[in-house]
């Protein structure tokens, strides 16, 4: 399995979250698996969901 730099991962995440690229589109452009992009996005999504959920 290849290892990717933090900067590369961040670049991919920003393309999806800030520049409205699709996950599969970004994966194809950078010749990586779309499931890898999802794997990198999961912590961000989880964090957002935790912050927006109502506390009782």
N, CA, C and O atoms as a GROMACS GRO file, in nm:
protein
  224
    1UNK      N    1   0.084  -0.119   0.000
    1UNK     CA    2   0.000   0.000   0.000
    1UNK      C    3   0.088   0.125   0.000
    1UNK      O    4   0.189   0.131   0.071
    2UNK      N    5   0.050   0.221  -0.080
    2UNK     CA    6   0.128   0.346  -0.087
    2UNK      C    7   0.099   0.435   0.032
    2UNK      O    8  -0.008   0.430   0.092
    3UNK      N    9   0.197   0.515   0.065
    3UNK     CA   10   0.180   0.613   0.171
    3UNK      C   11   0.171   0.751   0.107
    3UNK      O   12   0.248   0.784   0.017
    4UNK      N   13   0.077   0.831   0.154
    4UNK     CA   14   0.056   0.964   0.097
    4UNK      C   15   0.089   1.070   0.203
    4UNK      O   16   0.065   1.050   0.322
    5UNK      N   17   0.143   1.180   0.157
    5UNK     CA   18   0.178   1.288   0.249
    5UNK      C   19   0.052   1.354   0.304
    5UNK      O   20  -0.055   1.349   0.244
    6UNK      N   21   0.069   1.417   0.418
    6UNK     CA   22  -0.040   1.492   0.479
    6UNK      C   23  -0.089   1.601   0.384
    6UNK      O   24  -0.210   1.624   0.372
    7UNK      N   25   0.003   1.667   0.316
    7UNK     CA   26  -0.032   1.775   0.223
    7UNK      C   27  -0.117   1.723   0.108
    7UNK      O   28  -0.212   1.789   0.065
    8UNK      N   29  -0.083   1.603   0.056
    8UNK     CA   30  -0.161   1.546  -0.053
    8UNK      C   31  -0.302   1.512  -0.006
    8UNK      O   32  -0.399   1.542  -0.076
    9UNK      N   33  -0.313   1.450   0.110
    9UNK     CA   34  -0.445   1.416   0.166
    9UNK      C   35  -0.529   1.541   0.184
    9UNK      O   36  -0.648   1.543   0.150
   10UNK      N   37  -0.468   1.644   0.238
   10UNK     CA   38  -0.538   1.770   0.260
   10UNK      C   39  -0.583   1.832   0.128
   10UNK      O   40  -0.694   1.886   0.119
   11UNK      N   41  -0.499   1.824   0.027
   11UNK     CA   42  -0.534   1.876  -0.105
   11UNK      C   43  -0.658   1.805  -0.159
   11UNK      O   44  -0.749   1.869  -0.212
   12UNK      N   45  -0.661   1.673  -0.147
   12UNK     CA   46  -0.774   1.595  -0.195
   12UNK      C   47  -0.901   1.631  -0.118
   12UNK      O   48  -1.007   1.651  -0.179
   13UNK      N   49  -0.892   1.640   0.013
   13UNK     CA   50  -1.007   1.676   0.097
   13UNK      C   51  -1.060   1.814   0.059
   13UNK      O   52  -1.181   1.833   0.050
   14UNK      N   53  -0.970   1.908   0.038
   14UNK     CA   54  -1.013   2.043   0.002
   14UNK      C   55  -1.081   2.047  -0.135
   14UNK      O   56  -1.175   2.124  -0.155
   15UNK      N   57  -1.034   1.966  -0.228
   15UNK     CA   58  -1.099   1.963  -0.360
   15UNK      C   59  -1.244   1.920  -0.346
   15UNK      O   60  -1.332   1.974  -0.414
   16UNK      N   61  -1.270   1.823  -0.259
   16UNK     CA   62  -1.406   1.773  -0.242
   16UNK      C   63  -1.491   1.870  -0.159
   16UNK      O   64  -1.606   1.895  -0.193
   17UNK      N   65  -1.434   1.923  -0.052
   17UNK     CA   66  -1.514   2.002   0.041
   17UNK      C   67  -1.522   2.151   0.006
   17UNK      O   68  -1.622   2.216   0.039
   18UNK      N   69  -1.421   2.205  -0.059
   18UNK     CA   70  -1.420   2.349  -0.085
   18UNK      C   71  -1.438   2.386  -0.231
   18UNK      O   72  -1.480   2.497  -0.263
   19UNK      N   73  -1.406   2.295  -0.321
   19UNK     CA   74  -1.411   2.329  -0.462
   19UNK      C   75  -1.513   2.249  -0.542
   19UNK      O   76  -1.512   2.250  -0.665
   20UNK      N   77  -1.601   2.180  -0.470
   20UNK     CA   78  -1.715   2.112  -0.531
   20UNK      C   79  -1.680   2.005  -0.636
   20UNK      O   80  -1.756   1.983  -0.730
   21UNK      N   81  -1.567   1.940  -0.617
   21UNK     CA   82  -1.536   1.824  -0.700
   21UNK      C   83  -1.603   1.702  -0.638
   21UNK      O   84  -1.619   1.696  -0.516
   22UNK      N   85  -1.642   1.608  -0.720
   22UNK     CA   86  -1.697   1.484  -0.669
   22UNK      C   87  -1.587   1.390  -0.623
   22UNK      O   88  -1.472   1.402  -0.666
   23UNK      N   89  -1.621   1.298  -0.535
   23UNK     CA   90  -1.523   1.204  -0.482
   23UNK      C   91  -1.461   1.121  -0.594
   23UNK      O   92  -1.339   1.107  -0.602
   24UNK      N   93  -1.544   1.066  -0.679
   24UNK     CA   94  -1.493   0.983  -0.789
   24UNK      C   95  -1.412   1.066  -0.888
   24UNK      O   96  -1.313   1.017  -0.944
   25UNK      N   97  -1.453   1.188  -0.910
   25UNK     CA   98  -1.381   1.276  -1.002
   25UNK      C   99  -1.240   1.305  -0.951
   25UNK      O  100  -1.143   1.296  -1.027
   26UNK      N  101  -1.229   1.338  -0.823
   26UNK     CA  102  -1.098   1.365  -0.763
   26UNK      C  103  -1.011   1.240  -0.765
   26UNK      O  104  -0.892   1.246  -0.796
   27UNK      N  105  -1.072   1.127  -0.733
   27UNK     CA  106  -0.997   1.000  -0.733
   27UNK      C  107  -0.941   0.971  -0.872
   27UNK      O  108  -0.826   0.931  -0.886
   28UNK      N  109  -1.024   0.989  -0.973
   28UNK     CA  110  -0.979   0.962  -1.109
   28UNK      C  111  -0.869   1.059  -1.153
   28UNK      O  112  -0.772   1.018  -1.216
   29UNK      N  113  -0.885   1.187  -1.119
   29UNK     CA  114  -0.784   1.287  -1.156
   29UNK      C  115  -0.648   1.257  -1.096
   29UNK      O  116  -0.545   1.283  -1.159
   30UNK      N  117  -0.647   1.202  -0.975
   30UNK     CA  118  -0.521   1.179  -0.904
   30UNK      C  119  -0.481   1.032  -0.901
   30UNK      O  120  -0.386   0.994  -0.832
   31UNK      N  121  -0.555   0.950  -0.976
   31UNK     CA  122  -0.525   0.808  -0.989
   31UNK      C  123  -0.515   0.736  -0.854
   31UNK      O  124  -0.420   0.663  -0.826
   32UNK      N  125  -0.617   0.761  -0.772
   32UNK     CA  126  -0.629   0.692  -0.644
   32UNK      C  127  -0.769   0.634  -0.633
   32UNK      O  128  -0.858   0.671  -0.709
   33UNK      N  129  -0.788   0.544  -0.541
   33UNK     CA  130  -0.917   0.480  -0.522
   33UNK      C  131  -1.018   0.578  -0.460
   33UNK      O  132  -0.983   0.657  -0.373
   34UNK      N  133  -1.142   0.571  -0.507
   34UNK     CA  134  -1.244   0.658  -0.448
   34UNK      C  135  -1.270   0.619  -0.302
   34UNK      O  136  -1.307   0.704  -0.221
   35UNK      N  137  -1.251   0.492  -0.270
   35UNK     CA  138  -1.269   0.450  -0.130
   35UNK      C  139  -1.162   0.509  -0.039
   35UNK      O  140  -1.187   0.530   0.080
   36UNK      N  141  -1.044   0.538  -0.094
   36UNK     CA  142  -0.939   0.604  -0.016
   36UNK      C  143  -0.981   0.748   0.015
   36UNK      O  144  -0.958   0.798   0.126
   37UNK      N  145  -1.040   0.814  -0.082
   37UNK     CA  146  -1.089   0.951  -0.060
   37UNK      C  147  -1.197   0.950   0.049
   37UNK      O  148  -1.197   1.037   0.137
   38UNK      N  149  -1.287   0.855   0.043
   38UNK     CA  150  -1.391   0.843   0.145
   38UNK      C  151  -1.329   0.818   0.282
   38UNK      O  152  -1.371   0.876   0.381
   39UNK      N  153  -1.229   0.732   0.287
   39UNK     CA  154  -1.158   0.701   0.412
   39UNK      C  155  -1.098   0.828   0.473
   39UNK      O  156  -1.104   0.847   0.594
   40UNK      N  157  -1.040   0.913   0.389
   40UNK     CA  158  -0.982   1.038   0.438
   40UNK      C  159  -1.089   1.137   0.481
   40UNK      O  160  -1.066   1.218   0.571
   41UNK      N  161  -1.205   1.133   0.419
   41UNK     CA  162  -1.313   1.227   0.452
   41UNK      C  163  -1.391   1.187   0.578
   41UNK      O  164  -1.448   1.273   0.644
   42UNK      N  165  -1.394   1.059   0.612
   42UNK     CA  166  -1.475   1.011   0.724
   42UNK      C  167  -1.448   1.084   0.855
   42UNK      O  168  -1.545   1.124   0.921
   43UNK      N  169  -1.323   1.105   0.897
   43UNK     CA  170  -1.302   1.178   1.024
   43UNK      C  171  -1.360   1.320   1.021
   43UNK      O  172  -1.413   1.367   1.121
   44UNK      N  173  -1.351   1.386   0.908
   44UNK     CA  174  -1.405   1.521   0.894
   44UNK      C  175  -1.557   1.518   0.905
   44UNK      O  176  -1.616   1.600   0.975
   45UNK      N  177  -1.619   1.425   0.838
   45UNK     CA  178  -1.764   1.413   0.841
   45UNK      C  179  -1.812   1.381   0.982
   45UNK      O  180  -1.910   1.438   1.030
   46UNK      N  181  -1.743   1.288   1.048
   46UNK     CA  182  -1.780   1.252   1.185
   46UNK      C  183  -1.770   1.372   1.278
   46UNK      O  184  -1.857   1.393   1.363
   47UNK      N  185  -1.666   1.449   1.263
   47UNK     CA  186  -1.645   1.566   1.345
   47UNK      C  187  -1.757   1.669   1.324
   47UNK      O  188  -1.808   1.727   1.420
   48UNK      N  189  -1.794   1.690   1.200
   48UNK     CA  190  -1.901   1.785   1.169
   48UNK      C  191  -2.033   1.738   1.228
   48UNK      O  192  -2.109   1.817   1.285
   49UNK      N  193  -2.060   1.609   1.215
   49UNK     CA  194  -2.186   1.555   1.269
   49UNK      C  195  -2.191   1.566   1.420
   49UNK      O  196  -2.297   1.596   1.476
   50UNK      N  197  -2.080   1.541   1.488
   50UNK     CA  198  -2.076   1.554   1.635
   50UNK      C  199  -2.102   1.698   1.679
   50UNK      O  200  -2.170   1.722   1.778
   51UNK      N  201  -2.048   1.793   1.604
   51UNK     CA  202  -2.065   1.934   1.640
   51UNK      C  203  -2.206   1.982   1.616
   51UNK      O  204  -2.256   2.068   1.688
   52UNK      N  205  -2.273   1.926   1.515
   52UNK     CA  206  -2.406   1.976   1.481
   52UNK      C  207  -2.519   1.901   1.549
   52UNK      O  208  -2.634   1.943   1.540
   53UNK      N  209  -2.489   1.790   1.617
   53UNK     CA  210  -2.596   1.715   1.682
   53UNK      C  211  -2.639   1.787   1.811
   53UNK      O  212  -2.555   1.837   1.886
   54UNK      N  213  -2.768   1.791   1.835
   54UNK     CA  214  -2.817   1.860   1.955
   54UNK      C  215  -2.777   1.784   2.081
   54UNK      O  216  -2.780   1.661   2.084
   55UNK      N  217  -2.740   1.857   2.183
   55UNK     CA  218  -2.706   1.793   2.311
   55UNK      C  219  -2.827   1.798   2.403
   55UNK      O  220  -2.894   1.900   2.414
   56UNK      N  221  -2.854   1.690   2.466
   56UNK     CA  222  -2.971   1.680   2.554
   56UNK      C  223  -2.926   1.673   2.698
   56UNK      O  224  -3.010   1.665   2.788
   0.00000   0.00000   0.00000
